[in-house]
Amino acid sequence: MKTLLALLVMLGVVACTIIAPLPQELVAKNDHAALAVWYEKEAANLRQKAREMEVMIEEYRKDRERGRKLMIHPPKADFVQECNNLAVMYTNAAKQAEMLATSHRDMTRS
C-alpha cells in the first residue's frame, strides 16, 4: 500500500514539474554557452523522467488492477495509459530542450 501511494504521489508531482524554471541570471547576462549547457542538462533530466515512467508502465502492466484494488474509491484512470502519456510528454520536452540547446550553442558561434 505504501509503495502504491508513493508511486501515485510521484506521478502527481512529476506531472506538475515538466521543466525546471530557466535561470534568469543566464538570460540577463545573455550567456548563450551557459544556457546551452543548462538546456542539455534539462534534456537529460527529462529523458530520465521518461525512463522512470516506462518502468512504472511495466509495473502496472504486471497487474493492471493493483492500483484500483488498494484505493478506497477506485479511479477510472488507466494507470498504464497515464504513465505512457507522461513518458511521451517528457520525451517531447527533452527534444525541445535539445533544440534550444542547439540554438543557444549556434548563437555562441555567431
Secondary structure, DSSP 8 states (H G I E B T S, - for coil): -HHHHHHHHHHHHHHH-SS----HHHHHTT-HHHHHHHHHHHHHHHHHHHHHHHHHHHHHHH-TTHHHHH-SS--S--HHHHHHHHHHHHHHHHHHHHHHHHHHHHHHH-
